[in-house]
């Protein structure tokens, strides 16, 4: 697809973790690399500076005056961006990040793609660590920061490439899901629910996109699907490649049983082995089961997998304890879909059986800002004692009849016996908790953004009481 004439590459929107990591990897391959972004935040600002990659602050046609041979246009870039417009005007060679990954890093390798609505980051991180711990030195790209690695991406010369397969669209010029570019030898699909209401009209549209991924698995590969997931059932009935179902139900080829849930660990069995996992809750048993099935397919033994499980350190922003102040434990979690919130709180309840748990939620994603999960959102907080919801982000950008109704959410939570409050911002929430949270309480903050630094503010304020 790309000619050997390419010597220089420019990244529009270079500040994202995946874009910056790919830019650095292209530099390592010998290409001249430049980039631009509106604001490059830490840690990627220091990462790019350390690689001596020239980054233009802000977007401008001038940033392309050196006429790069290839322009990589990030997922966050829209029509109207001055650099994207010039690329189209001048008929310059351009591609998306997933296309770049496919052509320069994945092609010819053994690609393991982890997909699903929930658990992708944990599963991809755990699978990558199983391979790394056993000396296989995989390349990987993960939408989070695994604590065992300290960075979200790495590109090696090994034959393995493990990648988190996001169903979100690829770029403004390619509305297919990113994962269709990743050439899966093994595809793991953890689950499938409605999400991303800004780009998918309904559940059927998401199922269709996942069917495109499934179509790409070769006859010498493997499709691993959650056999307990009703929304996946029909999609797994294919004959073009081997299919294995994993889960807790009797009909699964890879089945976990004798699950034992502890406060800080979980054990489960498969017919030939008992696994111990330093993660909490049923959601993580399912994640680990997909890892076990994929790793065994690739030649690893049960004990090799368990040895890696023993030293897995988790992922930043997944039930991550940020600190304790004034006797209150503050936890950070990326959860923003009702199912993810529910499962995380269920797991936290195992760890903190008797403590008061506060759930702090920022409705920031394009789906939770809408009313599509109005009832499910209220139900997702069942394991919390108190719930505080921040003002719905960018509410004015949605038609009134599409918005999440915060008043109704408060009403439903109070009817379920929860202390519930709807507050304008992080500062108001911090003051509310400073008055209400007691020593021994646990506060879990759910957000897929920075939430105005609420964790640090909360710890500082609680420490001053």
Beta strands, then each sheet from edge to edge (+ up, - down):
strand 1: 8-12
strand 2: 32-37
strand 3: 54-57
strand 4: 70-73
strand 5: 94-96
strand 6: 110-115
strand 7: 139-141
strand 8: 153-154
strand 9: 160-164
strand 10: 169-171
strand 11: 174-177
strand 12: 186-189
strand 13: 222-226
strand 14: 243-247
strand 15: 254-255
strand 16: 257-261
strand 17: 266-270
strand 18: 273-277
strand 19: 320-325
strand 20: 328-333
strand 21: 357-362
strand 22: 386-390
strand 23: 419-423
strand 24: 442-446
sheet 1: 3+ 2+ 1+ 4+ 5+
sheet 2: 8+ 7- 9- 6- 12- 13- 14- 15-
sheet 3: 10+ 11-
sheet 4: 16+ 17- 18+
sheet 5: 19+ 20- 24- 21- 22- 23-
end
